[in-house]
């Protein structure tokens, strides 16, 4: 083995050790938010839409995810709310965490609920004041018949449409010794028959503006 090869292996080992140490120390130092904190930051209403309250819980959420979802993802918390304008109903879910392991491909969860998938593509939603946000848009068939859903992630480098991209961004932060940044998964879905992509995009625009304002930029 040449001297250059030895030095290269030594450097690679040092970088790996540094990354592992940073991952351990920054994770220990991070302050995890609570679900109540997330509920307080999430929008209680969206322009033209009011939240459908759940019971128990009042105005904190419309429904709760099952325990198995919490056990698998181990997030700070999950905020699941539905919003209506009297004619249409939209479902919005926020999942926030500071570890990449909390952000799985949402198709796994949908599949476990009886949904099968058709086309999936990336679409940009131009949100006033926030710019163009990439979303993965999926067509599905399941318990409600045909449906459409859109999801995105906000991480260390802004919004990305794929979980693997977010996971790499989060790992890169810890590899270079930076404190893990809170990241969030956003999922939107109309639950009223006949509501299409244009209506969904308009709701997403209104929601993303409301979420930014209600959370002081956190969401």
Secondary structure by P-SEA (a helix, b strand, c coil): ccaaaaaaaaaaaaaaaaaaaaaaaaaaabbbbcaaaaaaacccccccbbbbccccccccccccccaaaaaaacccbbbbbbbbcccbbbbbbbbbbccccccccaaaaaaaacccccbbbbbbbbcccccbbbbbbbbbbcccccccccbbbbccccccccaaaaaaaaaaaaaacccccbbbbbbbbbccccccaaaaaaaaaaaaaaaaaaacccc
